[in-house]
Structures are given as C-alpha cells and as structure tokens.
Amino acid sequence: MATSPESEHPIKAYGYAARDTSGILSPLTFSRRATGETDIRFKVLYCGICHSDLHFVKNEWGFTKYPVTPGHEIVGVVTEVGSKVENFKIGDKVGVGCLVGSCRSCQSCASDYEQYCEKQVLTYGVPNFDGTQTYGGYSDHMVSDEHFVLRWPENLPLDSGAPLLCAGITTYSPLKYFGLDKPGTKVGVVGLGGLGHVAVKMAKAFGAEVTVFSTTSAKEKEAIEGLNADHFINSKDEQKMEAVRGTLDGIIDTVSANHPIAPLLNALTPHGKLVLVGAPEKPLEVASFSLIMGRKLVAGSNIGGIKETQEMLDFAAKHGITADIEVIPIDYVNTAMERLLKSDVRYRFVIDVANSIKAE
C-alpha cells in the first residue's frame, strides 16, 4: 500500500495542493523529513506564483503526480539547521528556487550547472532521492540541503524579490552566458509578462539598449515609462519590424504562446543570438538560410545553477531590481491562477504565506 503524504515523514506540514487535472488548489496536510545534518529548515514567508505552476497543477506537461503543492520562488527565515551546516544560522533570511537536489558529481554539477543534471530534483512534484515526493512553497515551511539554499541579501525585499528565484535567474543567466551583459549591447525582449519585465530590468542594469517586442500596443507606456526600455515595437507591425532589421545583438524570447520567429531572426545582426526561455507548444519553424546568411544562433536557456543564482540575487540587490508584484493571501490562489491564465497580472502574484496560511 502506498504511503500517504501525511505519514511519509515525521514532521507535519501544511499547504495548498491540487489533487487532479482541474488544477484547483485546496488545503493539504502532509509531512516533511526531519532536519538532516546538512539541511536547512525555514518558515515560508512569501512564495511567487510562476506560470509553470499553472502548467504543473493541470498536468499540461504530462508527468504531474497528485497531490502536488506548487511553488519554487520561496523566501523565508531559518528555524533549524543541521549539525554540519556551515553557511546558515537560525534567523537568517533565505530563498529556495527551482531545485532542491542534484547528483553533485556529474560534469554539470561539477561546473555549477545543477540545472542540467540528469538527476536534478525539482522543488515540487517529483520524486526525491528517498523516493518520496517533493512539495513546494505554497506551504508553511520548507526543508532543503543547504547547498540549494540561497543567502538573501539584506537590502533585497522579500516579497518583490521572491520571483527573482525563477524569473530573475531565467533571464539573468542567458544574458550573461551569451555575452549580452556588456554596456551598449543592443538587446531585444519578446513579451512583457512575468519573465519579460524582469528581463528588461536585468538588461538595463547591465547597460544594454533595450527594445521590447509585444503584440499589445497598450504595453508601450509600461515598457518605456514604467520599465525604462529604450524602444517598443508592436511585433504585428510589419513596417516597424522591417525598420529594426539587422540591429540587435541578441534577443531574449520569453513568450510561451506559439508565435513566428522569422521576424525576430531578421532583427538580429550577423552573429546575433535568439535565446528562448519560453516554451511554445508547437515546434519552431526555422528557415535554414535565415541562420546561415548571418551566422545567427537560436538557443535555449533554463534557469541557472546555485552559484549563479546567488550571483543574480546579489546583482539584483546592488541594482535595486525586483519584480512588479501583486501580493495575495493563500486563499486567493485559485482566483490568481484564473487571472494568470488571462495574463491579468502586472506582473507576478506573490503569496503572503506567513500571514495567511493557517493549519486546520
């Protein structure tokens, strides 16, 4: 007989979970492991709502096992540390992002790319090394090996900083890796949502000249006045897309809906890079000569390793980068998911977990 979530581990926990493909979240009592020698236990204060949470609770990627408690943009305060923990103490502010485990021995892990480890353990909804399921930050507390815990900068707000643990590293990492972090670089950002608005802030902090592409003209004011982007282009406007041909060193494409990429490739300079961080449902259609004639690159990027995520948090604190958020109580989460599906948020929901979650 399968072990119930309530009895897998000795420490009682409480959160919100989806139990079927409806994605409706409701209270769940489950359990977390005892604090191990290298573990950090912390009270969850805030947790961002990522669009991938919505995909996951509805099993849109096909591998969700229920019940599932989402949340991988988690910040909190340490309440217990294991006997061999070296870098944290009780009372420290900490964060946990998309990963809580990896093999720690493969080439990816040795190179600080835990996000590409074949044995990586996601923060929620997958089997941990002991065979039990991981549960995310829509819950009262978390436990994680200290290697996967981030030190929270003193001057970085907890609530508006939380989404950086996914949206921040997902955009910071490709800007760094693909050399789009140099002052004066001309960078495009496609989509102005949870990822896109942070991408603009990161690129501007690196000193880039930023062009925002969106199919919604109403977002021009938000892009230019609200986020300090240098240019805005409605990507449905063929004349304006033609005018930007051959001008951008790189583009960060954050859009998960199906959309044409040929016009974006045209906007790149020779040797330019189009980096995908969104995941459209249908395969891309790319004409080979659109790449060959300018030695252009279509690439992808997925979050970052733990070392780089810490680097990103410190960079964000130094430059005053946070997400634009709407703080909600935990019992509003289903409404928030409905609004997220309609893109009715500017630009990230963050759950005030500590002040709204109450165990039954």
C-alpha positions as CSV (number, residue, x, y, z in Angstrom):
1,M,0.0,0.0,0.0
2,A,1.3,3.5,-0.9
3,T,2.3,5.7,2.0
4,S,0.1,8.8,2.4
5,P,1.6,12.3,2.2
6,E,0.7,12.8,5.9
7,S,2.9,9.9,7.1
8,E,5.9,9.7,4.7
9,H,8.0,11.8,7.1
10,P,7.9,12.7,10.8
11,I,7.4,16.5,10.6
12,K,3.8,17.7,9.9
13,A,3.4,20.3,7.2
14,Y,0.5,22.2,5.8
15,G,-0.1,23.8,2.4
16,Y,-2.3,24.0,-0.6
17,A,-2.3,21.3,-3.2
18,A,-4.0,20.3,-6.5
19,R,-5.4,16.8,-6.5
20,D,-6.4,16.3,-10.1
21,T,-6.2,18.0,-13.6
22,S,-8.7,20.6,-12.7
23,G,-5.8,22.3,-11.0
24,I,-8.0,23.6,-8.1
25,L,-5.8,24.0,-5.0
26,S,-7.1,23.3,-1.5
27,P,-5.6,22.7,1.9
28,L,-3.4,19.7,2.4
29,T,-1.8,18.3,5.5
30,F,1.4,16.4,4.5
31,S,4.8,15.8,6.0
32,R,8.4,16.8,5.6
33,R,11.6,15.0,6.6
34,A,13.4,15.6,9.8
35,T,16.3,18.1,9.6
36,G,19.3,16.2,8.4
37,E,23.0,17.0,9.1
38,T,23.3,19.3,6.1
39,D,19.7,20.5,6.0
40,I,18.1,23.9,6.5
41,R,14.5,24.2,7.7
42,F,12.8,27.5,7.3
43,K,9.4,29.2,7.8
44,V,8.0,30.2,4.4
45,L,7.2,34.0,4.3
46,Y,6.5,34.6,0.7
47,C,6.1,32.4,-2.5
48,G,5.8,33.7,-6.0
49,I,3.3,32.1,-8.5
50,C,5.1,31.1,-11.7
51,H,3.3,30.3,-14.9
52,S,4.9,26.8,-14.7
53,D,2.9,26.3,-11.5
54,L,-0.3,26.6,-13.6
55,H,1.0,24.1,-16.2
56,F,2.0,21.7,-13.5
57,V,-1.2,21.6,-11.4
58,K,-3.2,21.0,-14.6
59,N,-0.8,18.3,-15.8
60,E,-0.2,20.1,-19.1
61,W,3.3,18.6,-19.3
62,G,2.1,15.1,-18.8
63,F,4.1,14.0,-15.7
64,T,2.3,15.5,-12.7
65,K,1.7,13.2,-9.8
66,Y,-1.1,14.2,-7.4
67,P,-1.4,15.7,-4.9
68,V,1.0,18.4,-5.9
69,T,1.9,21.5,-3.8
70,P,3.5,24.1,-6.2
71,G,5.9,27.0,-5.6
72,H,9.5,27.5,-6.4
73,E,10.0,31.2,-5.7
74,I,10.3,30.8,-2.0
75,V,11.7,33.1,0.7
76,G,11.7,32.6,4.4
77,V,13.5,32.7,7.7
78,V,15.6,29.8,9.1
79,T,14.2,28.0,12.1
80,E,16.5,25.0,12.3
81,V,19.9,23.9,10.9
82,G,21.6,20.5,10.8
83,S,24.7,19.7,12.8
84,K,27.0,20.0,9.7
85,V,25.5,23.1,8.2
86,E,28.3,25.7,7.6
87,N,26.8,28.7,5.9
88,F,23.5,29.5,7.7
89,K,22.1,30.0,11.2
90,I,18.7,30.3,12.8
91,G,17.1,33.7,12.0
92,D,18.8,34.1,8.5
93,K,16.7,35.2,5.6
94,V,16.9,32.6,2.8
95,G,15.5,31.6,-0.5
96,V,14.9,28.4,-2.4
97,G,14.3,28.4,-6.2
98,C,13.6,25.7,-8.7
99,L,15.9,23.0,-7.4
100,V,16.4,21.1,-4.1
101,G,18.7,18.4,-5.3
102,S,21.1,17.1,-7.9
103,C,23.7,14.3,-8.0
104,R,26.5,16.6,-7.1
105,S,29.0,14.5,-9.0
106,C,28.3,14.7,-12.8
107,Q,30.1,17.1,-15.1
108,S,27.1,19.6,-15.0
109,C,27.2,19.7,-11.2
110,A,30.9,20.0,-11.1
111,S,30.6,23.0,-13.4
112,D,27.9,24.7,-11.2
113,Y,25.2,23.8,-13.8
114,E,23.0,21.8,-11.5
115,Q,20.0,22.8,-13.6
116,Y,21.3,20.4,-16.3
117,C,22.0,17.5,-14.0
118,E,20.1,14.4,-15.3
119,K,19.3,13.5,-11.7
120,Q,18.1,17.0,-10.6
121,V,15.3,17.2,-8.1
122,L,12.8,19.9,-8.7
123,T,11.4,21.8,-5.7
124,Y,8.0,20.3,-6.1
125,G,6.1,17.5,-7.8
126,V,8.9,14.9,-8.4
127,P,10.5,12.0,-6.5
128,N,13.3,13.0,-4.2
129,F,16.3,10.7,-3.7
130,D,14.4,8.8,-0.9
131,G,11.5,8.1,-3.2
132,T,9.0,10.5,-1.6
133,Q,7.5,13.4,-3.5
134,T,8.8,17.0,-3.1
135,Y,6.3,19.7,-2.0
136,G,6.8,23.4,-2.9
137,G,6.4,26.7,-1.3
138,Y,2.6,27.1,-1.1
139,S,3.2,25.7,2.4
140,D,4.1,26.7,5.9
141,H,7.7,25.6,5.9
142,M,10.4,24.0,3.8
143,V,13.5,21.8,4.3
144,S,16.4,21.6,1.9
145,D,20.0,20.6,1.8
146,E,22.0,23.8,2.4
147,H,23.7,23.6,-1.0
148,F,20.4,24.5,-2.6
149,V,19.5,27.3,-0.2
150,L,20.3,30.9,-1.2
151,R,21.5,33.6,1.2
152,W,19.1,36.5,1.0
153,P,20.7,40.0,0.5
154,E,19.9,42.4,3.4
155,N,18.6,45.2,1.1
156,L,16.5,43.0,-1.2
157,P,12.8,43.0,-0.3
158,L,11.4,39.6,0.5
159,D,8.1,39.9,-1.3
160,S,9.1,41.5,-4.6
161,G,12.4,39.7,-4.6
162,A,10.8,36.2,-4.4
163,P,10.0,36.0,-8.1
164,L,13.7,36.5,-8.9
165,L,14.3,32.9,-7.8
166,C,12.8,31.9,-11.1
167,A,12.0,34.9,-13.3
168,G,15.3,36.6,-12.3
169,I,17.7,33.7,-12.9
170,T,15.9,32.6,-16.1
171,T,16.6,36.0,-17.7
172,Y,19.9,36.8,-16.0
173,S,21.6,33.6,-16.9
174,P,21.2,33.8,-20.7
175,L,22.2,37.5,-20.7
176,K,25.4,36.5,-19.0
177,Y,26.1,33.3,-20.9
178,F,25.5,34.6,-24.4
179,G,27.5,37.8,-23.8
180,L,24.6,40.2,-23.8
181,D,25.7,41.7,-20.5
182,K,28.1,44.3,-21.9
183,P,27.3,48.1,-21.8
184,G,26.0,49.3,-25.1
185,T,24.8,45.9,-26.2
186,K,21.5,46.1,-28.1
187,V,19.1,43.6,-26.6
188,G,15.5,42.7,-27.5
189,V,13.0,41.3,-25.1
190,V,10.0,39.5,-26.5
191,G,6.9,39.6,-24.3
192,L,6.3,41.8,-21.3
193,G,5.0,39.5,-18.6
194,G,6.5,37.9,-15.6
195,L,9.7,36.9,-17.3
196,G,9.8,39.8,-19.8
197,H,9.6,42.7,-17.4
198,V,12.4,41.2,-15.3
199,A,14.5,40.7,-18.4
200,V,14.2,44.4,-19.3
201,K,15.3,45.3,-15.8
202,M,18.3,43.0,-15.9
203,A,19.4,44.1,-19.4
204,K,19.1,47.8,-18.4
205,A,21.2,47.1,-15.3
206,F,23.9,45.6,-17.5
207,G,23.9,48.8,-19.5
208,A,22.1,47.5,-22.6
209,E,20.0,49.4,-25.0
210,V,16.7,47.5,-24.8
211,T,13.9,47.1,-27.3
212,V,10.6,45.4,-26.2
213,F,8.6,43.4,-28.6
214,S,4.9,42.8,-27.8
215,T,1.7,42.2,-29.7
216,T,-0.1,44.6,-27.3
217,S,0.3,48.2,-28.2
218,A,-1.1,49.2,-24.8
219,K,2.1,47.9,-23.2
220,E,4.2,50.6,-24.8
221,K,3.8,53.0,-21.9
222,E,4.6,50.3,-19.4
223,A,7.7,49.4,-21.3
224,I,9.1,52.9,-21.8
225,E,7.9,54.8,-18.8
226,G,7.5,52.0,-16.3
227,L,10.5,49.9,-17.1
228,N,12.8,52.4,-18.8
229,A,13.1,50.4,-22.0
230,D,14.6,52.4,-24.9
231,H,12.3,51.3,-27.6
232,F,8.9,49.5,-28.1
233,I,7.8,47.7,-31.2
234,N,4.4,46.1,-31.9
235,S,5.6,42.8,-33.5
236,K,2.4,42.7,-35.6
237,D,3.5,45.9,-37.3
238,E,5.5,44.7,-40.4
239,Q,6.9,48.2,-41.2
240,K,8.3,48.6,-37.7
241,M,9.7,45.1,-37.7
242,E,11.4,45.9,-41.0
243,A,12.8,49.1,-39.6
244,V,14.6,47.1,-36.8
245,R,16.1,44.6,-39.3
246,G,19.7,43.7,-38.5
247,T,20.1,46.0,-35.5
248,L,20.0,43.7,-32.4
249,D,22.9,41.8,-30.9
250,G,20.6,39.4,-29.1
251,I,17.0,38.7,-28.2
252,I,15.6,37.1,-25.1
253,D,12.3,35.5,-26.1
254,T,10.0,34.9,-23.1
255,V,6.8,34.0,-24.8
256,S,5.2,30.6,-24.3
257,A,2.4,31.0,-26.8
258,N,3.1,30.0,-30.4
259,H,4.5,32.9,-32.5
260,P,6.6,33.4,-35.6
261,I,10.4,33.7,-35.0
262,A,11.5,34.6,-38.6
263,P,10.9,38.3,-38.0
264,L,12.9,38.1,-34.8
265,L,15.8,36.4,-36.6
266,N,15.6,39.2,-39.2
267,A,16.1,41.8,-36.4
268,L,19.4,40.2,-35.4
269,T,22.8,41.5,-36.5
270,P,25.2,39.0,-38.0
271,H,26.4,36.6,-35.2
272,G,23.2,37.6,-33.3
273,K,21.5,35.2,-30.8
274,L,17.9,34.5,-30.3
275,V,17.5,32.8,-26.9
276,L,14.3,31.0,-26.0
277,V,13.3,30.9,-22.3
278,G,9.6,30.5,-23.1
279,A,8.3,27.1,-24.2
280,P,5.7,27.3,-27.0
281,E,3.5,24.2,-27.5
282,K,4.4,23.7,-31.2
283,P,7.9,23.1,-32.7
284,L,9.6,26.1,-34.2
285,E,9.8,26.6,-37.9
286,V,13.2,28.0,-38.9
287,A,14.4,28.6,-42.5
288,S,18.0,27.5,-42.7
289,F,19.1,30.5,-44.7
290,S,17.8,32.8,-42.0
291,L,20.6,31.4,-39.9
292,I,23.2,30.6,-42.5
293,M,23.4,34.1,-44.1
294,G,24.2,35.8,-40.8
295,R,25.8,33.0,-38.7
296,K,22.9,33.5,-36.4
297,L,22.1,31.3,-33.4
298,V,18.8,30.0,-32.0
299,A,19.4,28.8,-28.5
300,G,17.6,27.9,-25.3
301,S,18.3,28.5,-21.6
302,N,16.9,27.1,-18.4
303,I,17.3,28.9,-15.1
304,G,20.8,28.7,-13.6
305,G,22.9,26.8,-11.2
306,I,23.0,27.6,-7.5
307,K,26.2,29.7,-7.7
308,E,24.9,31.8,-10.5
309,T,21.5,32.2,-8.8
310,Q,23.3,33.7,-5.7
311,E,25.3,35.9,-8.0
312,M,22.0,37.1,-9.6
313,L,20.4,37.9,-6.2
314,D,23.5,39.9,-5.2
315,F,23.4,41.7,-8.6
316,A,19.7,42.5,-8.1
317,A,20.2,43.8,-4.6
318,K,23.1,46.0,-5.9
319,H,21.0,47.5,-8.7
320,G,17.6,47.6,-7.0
321,I,16.0,45.1,-9.2
322,T,12.7,43.5,-8.0
323,A,9.7,42.1,-9.7
324,D,6.5,44.2,-10.0
325,I,4.1,42.2,-7.9
326,E,0.6,41.8,-6.5
327,V,0.6,40.3,-3.0
328,I,-2.3,37.9,-2.3
329,P,-3.4,35.7,0.6
330,I,-3.2,31.9,0.1
331,D,-7.0,31.5,-0.1
332,Y,-7.0,33.7,-3.2
333,V,-4.7,31.4,-5.1
334,N,-7.3,29.8,-7.4
335,T,-8.6,33.2,-8.5
336,A,-4.9,34.2,-9.1
337,M,-4.5,31.1,-11.3
338,E,-7.5,32.1,-13.3
339,R,-6.2,35.6,-13.7
340,L,-2.8,34.4,-14.6
341,L,-4.3,32.3,-17.4
342,K,-5.7,35.5,-18.8
343,S,-2.4,37.4,-18.3
344,D,-4.4,39.6,-15.8
345,V,-1.5,40.5,-13.5
346,R,1.3,43.1,-13.6
347,Y,3.4,41.1,-13.5
348,R,3.7,38.5,-10.8
349,F,1.5,37.2,-8.0
350,V,3.2,36.6,-4.7
351,I,1.5,34.7,-1.9
352,D,1.9,36.2,1.6
353,V,2.2,32.7,3.1
354,A,3.2,33.5,6.6
355,N,0.3,35.9,7.3
356,S,-2.4,33.9,5.5
357,I,-1.8,30.2,5.8
358,K,-3.5,28.6,8.8
359,A,-3.3,24.9,9.5
360,E,-6.6,23.2,10.1
